[in-house]
Amino acid sequence: MEEIDGSPVQHIAKKVRVEEAVEVKNKVELKKVEAKPGAEETLVEVKRKEKKKKKKQEGKEEDGRRPQL
């Protein structure tokens, strides 16, 4: 058996934790961009709003008007 500090299992676990943290951080940043100050929204609500925005933009493009950015 290897020592606890040098075990490859621990290194793999550390990499997984870092990836999870990055994924969670991205979700948090997404919520900050979409949410109004003081409002708490779930990730599902944020995604729902994004879909509505995309549909509105697509509709404007079809009408020949430029979508607002």
mmCIF file of the N, C-alpha and C atoms, coordinates in Angstrom:
data_MODEL
# 
_entry.id   MODEL 
# 
loop_
_atom_site.group_PDB 
_atom_site.id 
_atom_site.type_symbol 
_atom_site.label_atom_id 
_atom_site.label_alt_id 
_atom_site.label_comp_id 
_atom_site.label_asym_id 
_atom_site.label_entity_id 
_atom_site.label_seq_id 
_atom_site.pdbx_PDB_ins_code 
_atom_site.Cartn_x 
_atom_site.Cartn_y 
_atom_site.Cartn_z 
_atom_site.occupancy 
_atom_site.B_iso_or_equiv 
_atom_site.pdbx_formal_charge 
_atom_site.auth_seq_id 
_atom_site.auth_comp_id 
_atom_site.auth_asym_id 
_atom_site.auth_atom_id 
_atom_site.pdbx_PDB_model_num 
ATOM 1   N N  . MET A 1 1  ? 0.846   -1.201 0.000   1.00 0.00 ? 1  MET A N  1 
ATOM 2   C CA . MET A 1 1  ? 0.000   0.000  0.000   1.00 0.00 ? 1  MET A CA 1 
ATOM 3   C C  . MET A 1 1  ? 0.880   1.248  0.000   1.00 0.00 ? 1  MET A C  1 
ATOM 4   N N  . GLU A 1 2  ? 0.444   2.249  -0.721  1.00 0.00 ? 2  GLU A N  1 
ATOM 5   C CA . GLU A 1 2  ? 1.171   3.517  -0.748  1.00 0.00 ? 2  GLU A CA 1 
ATOM 6   C C  . GLU A 1 2  ? 0.816   4.350  0.476   1.00 0.00 ? 2  GLU A C  1 
ATOM 7   N N  . GLU A 1 3  ? 1.628   5.368  0.699   1.00 0.00 ? 3  GLU A N  1 
ATOM 8   C CA . GLU A 1 3  ? 1.314   6.284  1.797   1.00 0.00 ? 3  GLU A CA 1 
ATOM 9   C C  . GLU A 1 3  ? 0.069   7.094  1.445   1.00 0.00 ? 3  GLU A C  1 
ATOM 10  N N  . ILE A 1 4  ? -0.587  7.592  2.433   1.00 0.00 ? 4  ILE A N  1 
ATOM 11  C CA . ILE A 1 4  ? -1.834  8.340  2.216   1.00 0.00 ? 4  ILE A CA 1 
ATOM 12  C C  . ILE A 1 4  ? -1.573  9.597  1.393   1.00 0.00 ? 4  ILE A C  1 
ATOM 13  N N  . ASP A 1 5  ? -0.507  10.338 1.708   1.00 0.00 ? 5  ASP A N  1 
ATOM 14  C CA . ASP A 1 5  ? -0.219  11.589 0.993   1.00 0.00 ? 5  ASP A CA 1 
ATOM 15  C C  . ASP A 1 5  ? 0.135   11.338 -0.468  1.00 0.00 ? 5  ASP A C  1 
ATOM 16  N N  . GLY A 1 6  ? 0.771   10.208 -0.772  1.00 0.00 ? 6  GLY A N  1 
ATOM 17  C CA . GLY A 1 6  ? 1.249   9.968  -2.130  1.00 0.00 ? 6  GLY A CA 1 
ATOM 18  C C  . GLY A 1 6  ? 0.338   9.086  -2.958  1.00 0.00 ? 6  GLY A C  1 
ATOM 19  N N  . SER A 1 7  ? -0.826  8.742  -2.458  1.00 0.00 ? 7  SER A N  1 
ATOM 20  C CA . SER A 1 7  ? -1.673  7.793  -3.186  1.00 0.00 ? 7  SER A CA 1 
ATOM 21  C C  . SER A 1 7  ? -2.295  8.444  -4.419  1.00 0.00 ? 7  SER A C  1 
ATOM 22  N N  . PRO A 1 8  ? -2.313  7.699  -5.536  1.00 0.00 ? 8  PRO A N  1 
ATOM 23  C CA . PRO A 1 8  ? -2.910  8.242  -6.760  1.00 0.00 ? 8  PRO A CA 1 
ATOM 24  C C  . PRO A 1 8  ? -4.413  8.467  -6.627  1.00 0.00 ? 8  PRO A C  1 
ATOM 25  N N  . VAL A 1 9  ? -5.057  7.731  -5.759  1.00 0.00 ? 9  VAL A N  1 
ATOM 26  C CA . VAL A 1 9  ? -6.500  7.889  -5.552  1.00 0.00 ? 9  VAL A CA 1 
ATOM 27  C C  . VAL A 1 9  ? -6.799  9.300  -5.064  1.00 0.00 ? 9  VAL A C  1 
ATOM 28  N N  . GLN A 1 10 ? -5.978  9.805  -4.164  1.00 0.00 ? 10 GLN A N  1 
ATOM 29  C CA . GLN A 1 10 ? -6.202  11.162 -3.663  1.00 0.00 ? 10 GLN A CA 1 
ATOM 30  C C  . GLN A 1 10 ? -6.049  12.197 -4.769  1.00 0.00 ? 10 GLN A C  1 
ATOM 31  N N  . HIS A 1 11 ? -5.064  11.998 -5.648  1.00 0.00 ? 11 HIS A N  1 
ATOM 32  C CA . HIS A 1 11 ? -4.858  12.962 -6.734  1.00 0.00 ? 11 HIS A CA 1 
ATOM 33  C C  . HIS A 1 11 ? -6.077  13.000 -7.660  1.00 0.00 ? 11 HIS A C  1 
ATOM 34  N N  . ILE A 1 12 ? -6.630  11.849 -7.958  1.00 0.00 ? 12 ILE A N  1 
ATOM 35  C CA . ILE A 1 12 ? -7.820  11.793 -8.810  1.00 0.00 ? 12 ILE A CA 1 
ATOM 36  C C  . ILE A 1 12 ? -8.973  12.508 -8.126  1.00 0.00 ? 12 ILE A C  1 
ATOM 37  N N  . ALA A 1 13 ? -9.133  12.260 -6.838  1.00 0.00 ? 13 ALA A N  1 
ATOM 38  C CA . ALA A 1 13 ? -10.222 12.897 -6.087  1.00 0.00 ? 13 ALA A CA 1 
ATOM 39  C C  . ALA A 1 13 ? -10.066 14.415 -6.116  1.00 0.00 ? 13 ALA A C  1 
ATOM 40  N N  . LYS A 1 14 ? -8.849  14.905 -5.990  1.00 0.00 ? 14 LYS A N  1 
ATOM 41  C CA . LYS A 1 14 ? -8.627  16.354 -6.023  1.00 0.00 ? 14 LYS A CA 1 
ATOM 42  C C  . LYS A 1 14 ? -9.023  16.930 -7.378  1.00 0.00 ? 14 LYS A C  1 
ATOM 43  N N  . LYS A 1 15 ? -8.683  16.252 -8.462  1.00 0.00 ? 15 LYS A N  1 
ATOM 44  C CA . LYS A 1 15 ? -9.040  16.737 -9.800  1.00 0.00 ? 15 LYS A CA 1 
ATOM 45  C C  . LYS A 1 15 ? -10.549 16.797 -9.960  1.00 0.00 ? 15 LYS A C  1 
ATOM 46  N N  . VAL A 1 16 ? -11.248 15.778 -9.493  1.00 0.00 ? 16 VAL A N  1 
ATOM 47  C CA . VAL A 1 16 ? -12.703 15.757 -9.603  1.00 0.00 ? 16 VAL A CA 1 
ATOM 48  C C  . VAL A 1 16 ? -13.302 16.909 -8.819  1.00 0.00 ? 16 VAL A C  1 
ATOM 49  N N  . ARG A 1 17 ? -12.803 17.159 -7.633  1.00 0.00 ? 17 ARG A N  1 
ATOM 50  C CA . ARG A 1 17 ? -13.325 18.248 -6.816  1.00 0.00 ? 17 ARG A CA 1 
ATOM 51  C C  . ARG A 1 17 ? -13.119 19.588 -7.516  1.00 0.00 ? 17 ARG A C  1 
ATOM 52  N N  . VAL A 1 18 ? -11.996 19.791 -8.146  1.00 0.00 ? 18 VAL A N  1 
ATOM 53  C CA . VAL A 1 18 ? -11.722 21.052 -8.838  1.00 0.00 ? 18 VAL A CA 1 
ATOM 54  C C  . VAL A 1 18 ? -12.709 21.238 -9.988  1.00 0.00 ? 18 VAL A C  1 
ATOM 55  N N  . GLU A 1 19 ? -12.968 20.180 -10.765 1.00 0.00 ? 19 GLU A N  1 
ATOM 56  C CA . GLU A 1 19 ? -13.912 20.273 -11.876 1.00 0.00 ? 19 GLU A CA 1 
ATOM 57  C C  . GLU A 1 19 ? -15.320 20.595 -11.376 1.00 0.00 ? 19 GLU A C  1 
ATOM 58  N N  . GLU A 1 20 ? -15.731 19.950 -10.284 1.00 0.00 ? 20 GLU A N  1 
ATOM 59  C CA . GLU A 1 20 ? -17.045 20.218 -9.719  1.00 0.00 ? 20 GLU A CA 1 
ATOM 60  C C  . GLU A 1 20 ? -17.137 21.673 -9.268  1.00 0.00 ? 20 GLU A C  1 
ATOM 61  N N  . ALA A 1 21 ? -16.090 22.161 -8.648  1.00 0.00 ? 21 ALA A N  1 
ATOM 62  C CA . ALA A 1 21 ? -16.085 23.532 -8.156  1.00 0.00 ? 21 ALA A CA 1 
ATOM 63  C C  . ALA A 1 21 ? -16.202 24.516 -9.321  1.00 0.00 ? 21 ALA A C  1 
ATOM 64  N N  . VAL A 1 22 ? -15.511 24.268 -10.407 1.00 0.00 ? 22 VAL A N  1 
ATOM 65  C CA . VAL A 1 22 ? -15.566 25.143 -11.583 1.00 0.00 ? 22 VAL A CA 1 
ATOM 66  C C  . VAL A 1 22 ? -16.971 25.131 -12.153 1.00 0.00 ? 22 VAL A C  1 
ATOM 67  N N  . GLU A 1 23 ? -17.576 23.944 -12.240 1.00 0.00 ? 23 GLU A N  1 
ATOM 68  C CA . GLU A 1 23 ? -18.933 23.828 -12.794 1.00 0.00 ? 23 GLU A CA 1 
ATOM 69  C C  . GLU A 1 23 ? -19.915 24.602 -11.928 1.00 0.00 ? 23 GLU A C  1 
ATOM 70  N N  . VAL A 1 24 ? -19.801 24.460 -10.625 1.00 0.00 ? 24 VAL A N  1 
ATOM 71  C CA . VAL A 1 24 ? -20.685 25.179 -9.706  1.00 0.00 ? 24 VAL A CA 1 
ATOM 72  C C  . VAL A 1 24 ? -20.435 26.677 -9.824  1.00 0.00 ? 24 VAL A C  1 
ATOM 73  N N  . LYS A 1 25 ? -19.181 27.077 -9.935  1.00 0.00 ? 25 LYS A N  1 
ATOM 74  C CA . LYS A 1 25 ? -18.851 28.494 -10.048 1.00 0.00 ? 25 LYS A CA 1 
ATOM 75  C C  . LYS A 1 25 ? -19.486 29.095 -11.304 1.00 0.00 ? 25 LYS A C  1 
ATOM 76  N N  . ASN A 1 26 ? -19.438 28.374 -12.413 1.00 0.00 ? 26 ASN A N  1 
ATOM 77  C CA . ASN A 1 26 ? -20.053 28.865 -13.654 1.00 0.00 ? 26 ASN A CA 1 
ATOM 78  C C  . ASN A 1 26 ? -21.548 29.059 -13.481 1.00 0.00 ? 26 ASN A C  1 
ATOM 79  N N  . LYS A 1 27 ? -22.204 28.127 -12.786 1.00 0.00 ? 27 LYS A N  1 
ATOM 80  C CA . LYS A 1 27 ? -23.645 28.253 -12.561 1.00 0.00 ? 27 LYS A CA 1 
ATOM 81  C C  . LYS A 1 27 ? -23.937 29.477 -11.709 1.00 0.00 ? 27 LYS A C  1 
ATOM 82  N N  . VAL A 1 28 ? -23.105 29.708 -10.703 1.00 0.00 ? 28 VAL A N  1 
ATOM 83  C CA . VAL A 1 28 ? -23.300 30.865 -9.825  1.00 0.00 ? 28 VAL A CA 1 
ATOM 84  C C  . VAL A 1 28 ? -23.120 32.152 -10.620 1.00 0.00 ? 28 VAL A C  1 
ATOM 85  N N  . GLU A 1 29 ? -22.103 32.205 -11.480 1.00 0.00 ? 29 GLU A N  1 
ATOM 86  C CA . GLU A 1 29 ? -21.875 33.403 -12.293 1.00 0.00 ? 29 GLU A CA 1 
ATOM 87  C C  . GLU A 1 29 ? -23.057 33.636 -13.226 1.00 0.00 ? 29 GLU A C  1 
ATOM 88  N N  . LEU A 1 30 ? -23.608 32.585 -13.779 1.00 0.00 ? 30 LEU A N  1 
ATOM 89  C CA . LEU A 1 30 ? -24.763 32.691 -14.669 1.00 0.00 ? 30 LEU A CA 1 
ATOM 90  C C  . LEU A 1 30 ? -25.939 33.298 -13.923 1.00 0.00 ? 30 LEU A C  1 
ATOM 91  N N  . LYS A 1 31 ? -26.148 32.846 -12.690 1.00 0.00 ? 31 LYS A N  1 
ATOM 92  C CA . LYS A 1 31 ? -27.256 33.374 -11.895 1.00 0.00 ? 31 LYS A CA 1 
ATOM 93  C C  . LYS A 1 31 ? -27.033 34.855 -11.587 1.00 0.00 ? 31 LYS A C  1 
ATOM 94  N N  . LYS A 1 32 ? -25.799 35.251 -11.319 1.00 0.00 ? 32 LYS A N  1 
ATOM 95  C CA . LYS A 1 32 ? -25.514 36.657 -11.009 1.00 0.00 ? 32 LYS A CA 1 
ATOM 96  C C  . LYS A 1 32 ? -25.822 37.555 -12.207 1.00 0.00 ? 32 LYS A C  1 
ATOM 97  N N  . VAL A 1 33 ? -25.524 37.093 -13.400 1.00 0.00 ? 33 VAL A N  1 
ATOM 98  C CA . VAL A 1 33 ? -25.752 37.888 -14.603 1.00 0.00 ? 33 VAL A CA 1 
ATOM 99  C C  . VAL A 1 33 ? -27.246 38.077 -14.840 1.00 0.00 ? 33 VAL A C  1 
ATOM 100 N N  . GLU A 1 34 ? -28.038 37.008 -14.659 1.00 0.00 ? 34 GLU A N  1 
ATOM 101 C CA . GLU A 1 34 ? -29.464 37.041 -14.984 1.00 0.00 ? 34 GLU A CA 1 
ATOM 102 C C  . GLU A 1 34 ? -30.313 37.640 -13.867 1.00 0.00 ? 34 GLU A C  1 
ATOM 103 N N  . ALA A 1 35 ? -29.911 37.434 -12.606 1.00 0.00 ? 35 ALA A N  1 
ATOM 104 C CA . ALA A 1 35 ? -30.760 37.820 -11.478 1.00 0.00 ? 35 ALA A CA 1 
ATOM 105 C C  . ALA A 1 35 ? -30.676 39.318 -11.215 1.00 0.00 ? 35 ALA A C  1 
ATOM 106 N N  . LYS A 1 36 ? -31.798 39.883 -10.786 1.00 0.00 ? 36 LYS A N  1 
ATOM 107 C CA . LYS A 1 36 ? -31.825 41.278 -10.388 1.00 0.00 ? 36 LYS A CA 1 
ATOM 108 C C  . LYS A 1 36 ? -31.262 41.378 -8.972  1.00 0.00 ? 36 LYS A C  1 
ATOM 109 N N  . PRO A 1 37 ? -30.693 42.514 -8.587  1.00 0.00 ? 37 PRO A N  1 
ATOM 110 C CA . PRO A 1 37 ? -30.133 42.655 -7.243  1.00 0.00 ? 37 PRO A CA 1 
ATOM 111 C C  . PRO A 1 37 ? -31.169 42.345 -6.163  1.00 0.00 ? 37 PRO A C  1 
ATOM 112 N N  . GLY A 1 38 ? -30.798 41.481 -5.239  1.00 0.00 ? 38 GLY A N  1 
ATOM 113 C CA . GLY A 1 38 ? -31.686 41.137 -4.135  1.00 0.00 ? 38 GLY A CA 1 
ATOM 114 C C  . GLY A 1 38 ? -32.651 40.018 -4.451  1.00 0.00 ? 38 GLY A C  1 
ATOM 115 N N  . ALA A 1 39 ? -32.719 39.594 -5.696  1.00 0.00 ? 39 ALA A N  1 
ATOM 116 C CA . ALA A 1 39 ? -33.652 38.522 -6.072  1.00 0.00 ? 39 ALA A CA 1 
ATOM 117 C C  . ALA A 1 39 ? -32.911 37.189 -6.103  1.00 0.00 ? 39 ALA A C  1 
ATOM 118 N N  . GLU A 1 40 ? -33.548 36.156 -5.573  1.00 0.00 ? 40 GLU A N  1 
ATOM 119 C CA . GLU A 1 40 ? -32.958 34.826 -5.618  1.00 0.00 ? 40 GLU A CA 1 
ATOM 120 C C  . GLU A 1 40 ? -33.722 33.999 -6.642  1.00 0.00 ? 40 GLU A C  1 
ATOM 121 N N  . GLU A 1 41 ? -32.975 33.432 -7.595  1.00 0.00 ? 41 GLU A N  1 
ATOM 122 C CA . GLU A 1 41 ? -33.598 32.623 -8.631  1.00 0.00 ? 41 GLU A CA 1 
ATOM 123 C C  . GLU A 1 41 ? -32.924 31.267 -8.689  1.00 0.00 ? 41 GLU A C  1 
ATOM 124 N N  . THR A 1 42 ? -33.676 30.257 -9.040  1.00 0.00 ? 42 THR A N  1 
ATOM 125 C CA . THR A 1 42 ? -33.083 28.943 -9.233  1.00 0.00 ? 42 THR A CA 1 
ATOM 126 C C  . THR A 1 42 ? -32.512 28.880 -10.640 1.00 0.00 ? 42 THR A C  1 
ATOM 127 N N  . LEU A 1 43 ? -31.647 27.923 -10.862 1.00 0.00 ? 43 LEU A N  1 
ATOM 128 C CA . LEU A 1 43 ? -31.021 27.769 -12.169 1.00 0.00 ? 43 LEU A CA 1 
ATOM 129 C C  . LEU A 1 43 ? -32.078 27.479 -13.234 1.00 0.00 ? 43 LEU A C  1 
ATOM 130 N N  . VAL A 1 44 ? -33.127 26.751 -12.865 1.00 0.00 ? 44 VAL A N  1 
ATOM 131 C CA . VAL A 1 44 ? -34.204 26.432 -13.816 1.00 0.00 ? 44 VAL A CA 1 
ATOM 132 C C  . VAL A 1 44 ? -34.880 27.716 -14.277 1.00 0.00 ? 44 VAL A C  1 
ATOM 133 N N  . GLU A 1 45 ? -35.168 28.633 -13.352 1.00 0.00 ? 45 GLU A N  1 
ATOM 134 C CA . GLU A 1 45 ? -35.808 29.898 -13.712 1.00 0.00 ? 45 GLU A CA 1 
ATOM 135 C C  . GLU A 1 45 ? -34.913 30.711 -14.646 1.00 0.00 ? 45 GLU A C  1 
ATOM 136 N N  . VAL A 1 46 ? -33.614 30.711 -14.375 1.00 0.00 ? 46 VAL A N  1 
ATOM 137 C CA . VAL A 1 46 ? -32.673 31.454 -15.219 1.00 0.00 ? 46 VAL A CA 1 
ATOM 138 C C  . VAL A 1 46 ? -32.679 30.881 -16.628 1.00 0.00 ? 46 VAL A C  1 
ATOM 139 N N  . LYS A 1 47 ? -32.654 29.552 -16.747 1.00 0.00 ? 47 LYS A N  1 
ATOM 140 C CA . LYS A 1 47 ? -32.655 28.925 -18.069 1.00 0.00 ? 47 LYS A CA 1 
ATOM 141 C C  . LYS A 1 47 ? -33.949 29.223 -18.806 1.00 0.00 ? 47 LYS A C  1 
ATOM 142 N N  . ARG A 1 48 ? -35.066 29.253 -18.090 1.00 0.00 ? 48 ARG A N  1 
ATOM 143 C CA . ARG A 1 48 ? -36.362 29.545 -18.691 1.00 0.00 ? 48 ARG A CA 1 
ATOM 144 C C  . ARG A 1 48 ? -36.354 30.954 -19.292 1.00 0.00 ? 48 ARG A C  1 
ATOM 145 N N  . LYS A 1 49 ? -35.782 31.897 -18.547 1.00 0.00 ? 49 LYS A N  1 
ATOM 146 C CA . LYS A 1 49 ? -35.700 33.277 -19.033 1.00 0.00 ? 49 LYS A CA 1 
ATOM 147 C C  . LYS A 1 49 ? -34.826 33.368 -20.280 1.00 0.00 ? 49 LYS A C  1 
ATOM 148 N N  . GLU A 1 50 ? -33.713 32.593 -20.289 1.00 0.00 ? 50 GLU A N  1 
ATOM 149 C CA . GLU A 1 50 ? -32.825 32.612 -21.450 1.00 0.00 ? 50 GLU A CA 1 
ATOM 150 C C  . GLU A 1 50 ? -33.562 32.116 -22.690 1.00 0.00 ? 50 GLU A C  1 
ATOM 151 N N  . LYS A 1 51 ? -34.365 31.068 -22.533 1.00 0.00 ? 51 LYS A N  1 
ATOM 152 C CA . LYS A 1 51 ? -35.114 30.540 -23.667 1.00 0.00 ? 51 LYS A CA 1 
ATOM 153 C C  . LYS A 1 51 ? -36.080 31.595 -24.198 1.00 0.00 ? 51 LYS A C  1 
ATOM 154 N N  . LYS A 1 52 ? -36.764 32.308 -23.289 1.00 0.00 ? 52 LYS A N  1 
ATOM 155 C CA . LYS A 1 52 ? -37.696 33.362 -23.706 1.00 0.00 ? 52 LYS A CA 1 
ATOM 156 C C  . LYS A 1 52 ? -36.952 34.452 -24.477 1.00 0.00 ? 52 LYS A C  1 
ATOM 157 N N  . LYS A 1 53 ? -35.774 34.849 -23.975 1.00 0.00 ? 53 LYS A N  1 
ATOM 158 C CA . LYS A 1 53 ? -34.998 35.890 -24.652 1.00 0.00 ? 53 LYS A CA 1 
ATOM 159 C C  . LYS A 1 53 ? -34.604 35.440 -26.052 1.00 0.00 ? 53 LYS A C  1 
ATOM 160 N N  . LYS A 1 54 ? -34.170 34.167 -26.183 1.00 0.00 ? 54 LYS A N  1 
ATOM 161 C CA . LYS A 1 54 ? -33.774 33.650 -27.495 1.00 0.00 ? 54 LYS A CA 1 
ATOM 162 C C  . LYS A 1 54 ? -34.956 33.681 -28.455 1.00 0.00 ? 54 LYS A C  1 
ATOM 163 N N  . LYS A 1 55 ? -36.125 33.252 -27.971 1.00 0.00 ? 55 LYS A N  1 
ATOM 164 C CA . LYS A 1 55 ? -37.313 33.240 -28.832 1.00 0.00 ? 55 LYS A CA 1 
ATOM 165 C C  . LYS A 1 55 ? -37.661 34.651 -29.273 1.00 0.00 ? 55 LYS A C  1 
ATOM 166 N N  . LYS A 1 56 ? -37.575 35.629 -28.370 1.00 0.00 ? 56 LYS A N  1 
ATOM 167 C CA . LYS A 1 56 ? -37.871 37.018 -28.717 1.00 0.00 ? 56 LYS A CA 1 
ATOM 168 C C  . LYS A 1 56 ? -36.898 37.509 -29.784 1.00 0.00 ? 56 LYS A C  1 
ATOM 169 N N  . GLN A 1 57 ? -35.599 37.207 -29.602 1.00 0.00 ? 57 GLN A N  1 
ATOM 170 C CA . GLN A 1 57 ? -34.600 37.653 -30.563 1.00 0.00 ? 57 GLN A CA 1 
ATOM 171 C C  . GLN A 1 57 ? -34.840 37.021 -31.929 1.00 0.00 ? 57 GLN A C  1 
ATOM 172 N N  . GLU A 1 58 ? -35.162 35.725 -31.941 1.00 0.00 ? 58 GLU A N  1 
ATOM 173 C CA . GLU A 1 58 ? -35.420 35.052 -33.211 1.00 0.00 ? 58 GLU A CA 1 
ATOM 174 C C  . GLU A 1 58 ? -36.628 35.674 -33.900 1.00 0.00 ? 58 GLU A C  1 
ATOM 175 N N  . GLY A 1 59 ? -37.644 35.998 -33.141 1.00 0.00 ? 59 GLY A N  1 
ATOM 176 C CA . GLY A 1 59 ? -38.836 36.624 -33.695 1.00 0.00 ? 59 GLY A CA 1 
ATOM 177 C C  . GLY A 1 59 ? -38.525 37.967 -34.315 1.00 0.00 ? 59 GLY A C  1 
ATOM 178 N N  . LYS A 1 60 ? -37.703 38.753 -33.659 1.00 0.00 ? 60 LYS A N  1 
ATOM 179 C CA . LYS A 1 60 ? -37.342 40.076 -34.187 1.00 0.00 ? 60 LYS A CA 1 
ATOM 180 C C  . LYS A 1 60 ? -36.533 39.942 -35.472 1.00 0.00 ? 60 LYS A C  1 
ATOM 181 N N  . GLU A 1 61 ? -35.641 38.939 -35.507 1.00 0.00 ? 61 GLU A N  1 
ATOM 182 C CA . GLU A 1 61 ? -34.844 38.750 -36.718 1.00 0.00 ? 61 GLU A CA 1 
ATOM 183 C C  . GLU A 1 61 ? -35.723 38.369 -37.900 1.00 0.00 ? 61 GLU A C  1 
ATOM 184 N N  . GLU A 1 62 ? -36.749 37.550 -37.634 1.00 0.00 ? 62 GLU A N  1 
ATOM 185 C CA . GLU A 1 62 ? -37.655 37.146 -38.709 1.00 0.00 ? 62 GLU A CA 1 
ATOM 186 C C  . GLU A 1 62 ? -38.465 38.333 -39.222 1.00 0.00 ? 62 GLU A C  1 
ATOM 187 N N  . ASP A 1 63 ? -38.791 39.276 -38.362 1.00 0.00 ? 63 ASP A N  1 
ATOM 188 C CA . ASP A 1 63 ? -39.554 40.458 -38.760 1.00 0.00 ? 63 ASP A CA 1 
ATOM 189 C C  . ASP A 1 63 ? -38.704 41.459 -39.543 1.00 0.00 ? 63 ASP A C  1 
ATOM 190 N N  . GLY A 1 64 ? -37.407 41.239 -39.571 1.00 0.00 ? 64 GLY A N  1 
ATOM 191 C CA . GLY A 1 64 ? -36.521 42.145 -40.274 1.00 0.00 ? 64 GLY A CA 1 
ATOM 192 C C  . GLY A 1 64 ? -35.948 43.221 -39.373 1.00 0.00 ? 64 GLY A C  1 
ATOM 193 N N  . ARG A 1 65 ? -36.347 43.224 -38.121 1.00 0.00 ? 65 ARG A N  1 
ATOM 194 C CA . ARG A 1 65 ? -35.794 44.193 -37.171 1.00 0.00 ? 65 ARG A CA 1 
ATOM 195 C C  . ARG A 1 65 ? -34.536 43.609 -36.535 1.00 0.00 ? 65 ARG A C  1 
ATOM 196 N N  . ARG A 1 66 ? -33.655 44.475 -36.129 1.00 0.00 ? 66 ARG A N  1 
ATOM 197 C CA . ARG A 1 66 ? -32.432 44.012 -35.479 1.00 0.00 ? 66 ARG A CA 1 
ATOM 198 C C  . ARG A 1 66 ? -32.723 43.674 -34.023 1.00 0.00 ? 66 ARG A C  1 
ATOM 199 N N  . PRO A 1 67 ? -32.197 42.535 -33.521 1.00 0.00 ? 67 PRO A N  1 
ATOM 200 C CA . PRO A 1 67 ? -32.408 42.203 -32.112 1.00 0.00 ? 67 PRO A CA 1 
ATOM 201 C C  . PRO A 1 67 ? -31.591 43.125 -31.219 1.00 0.00 ? 67 PRO A C  1 
ATOM 202 N N  . GLN A 1 68 ? -32.153 43.475 -30.091 1.00 0.00 ? 68 GLN A N  1 
ATOM 203 C CA . GLN A 1 68 ? -31.416 44.315 -29.142 1.00 0.00 ? 68 GLN A CA 1 
ATOM 204 C C  . GLN A 1 68 ? -30.379 43.474 -28.440 1.00 0.00 ? 68 GLN A C  1 
ATOM 205 N N  . LEU A 1 69 ? -29.206 44.051 -28.258 1.00 0.00 ? 69 LEU A N  1 
ATOM 206 C CA . LEU A 1 69 ? -28.123 43.315 -27.582 1.00 0.00 ? 69 LEU A CA 1 
ATOM 207 C C  . LEU A 1 69 ? -27.944 43.821 -26.186 1.00 0.00 ? 69 LEU A C  1 
# 
